[in-house]
């Protein structure tokens, strides 16, 4: 995921948003 995320700046935010939502949710917004 980091590889794909680092490649796309916009997609990285979407991916990160879902990744954090599943693991911490509102820990790192």
Buried (B, 14 or more C-beta within 10 A) or exposed (E): EEEEBEEEEEEBEEBBEEBBEEEEEEEEE
